[in-house]
Amino acid sequence: MKVYTHNFNSNSNSGPNKFTRQLFNCLKHEYGTQIINNQEMADVEFCLIQQDRHKVKPMLMRLDGIWFNSDQNYEQQNAPIKFSYDNADAVIFQSEFNKKLTHHWFGSHVNGHIIHNAANISMTRNANSQFFDRRFGKNTELWSCASSWSGRPHKRLNENIRYFLEYAPKDSHLAIAGSIGMDDAKRLIPNNKRIHLMGELDYISLLALYKKSTTFIHLAYLDHCPNVVVDAQAAGCKIICSSTGGTSEIVTNGKIINEKKWNYEPIKLYRPPPMNIKEDNITEVYSHQCEDKKNTIEKCAEKYYKIMKSII
């Protein structure tokens, strides 16, 4: 199968591009799928979030999310996504939340599918956490979180830190991976020897950090299906997340902090509500409750391949 891609940058380490790169590496290995630059010669087109030119062949669209921040021009931001959504022969939503949100704003799609993001288990297995053993001590309990934090208060780094200080063992440490501006760092991160800024880490180093960690905190507000959670869980982390958005759909072992349901209307996303992290507001999730949620990049790629094949 020959595939022409829209809006995919194989050199980018953003969540959508990183996932798509792994997806097509798996499709190539399992099915001989090729990405080609000649649109006319392709069997099918793959659109990541939005088109970058008019389609020529049947097109599968993989949504990342849509814009709904009332402090931004969300209608203008959504216009190219809506255009691609209406053009697509099939659409993949990352989560049930992602599907409901998109249906609310764009209307339903006649050929929509929910496929959660998935981890590369072999890559995770091969990641070496010894560097972090040396840095923190082999027997130190490490918690972690990861995101692009700068200018993104809805990722709620402040709540991640608050939860860690409240519930983590007193001799444990928190590693914060990802870019963060100096102003945000000064404002959000307390002067505490147990909290460490790791900066930007390459993907293999991130996987190694997750393998060293016992717990991964992701209290982001209204996230869709974060790859950092998928990867951290595959590395063996217990997940702490919010009930909002689609993150809780993929958690197989962890704790979910309950929050008020959102009605899918425009909202001030960068002013998320404070969280109630009291124990009586937290739901525990155990792996034996949700075996059907366990996913791998191979299973994920098979689903994508079948959908692309069905629209050719």
Beta strands, then each sheet from edge to edge (+ up, - down):
strand 1: 2-6
strand 2: 34-35
strand 3: 44-48
strand 4: 59-62
strand 5: 90-93
strand 6: 112-114
strand 7: 142-146
strand 8: 173-177
strand 9: 195-199
strand 10: 213-218
strand 11: 238-242
strand 12: 254-257
strand 13: 282-285
sheet 1: 2+ 1+ 3+ 4+ 5+ 6+
sheet 2: 9+ 8+ 7+ 10+ 11+ 12+ 13-
end
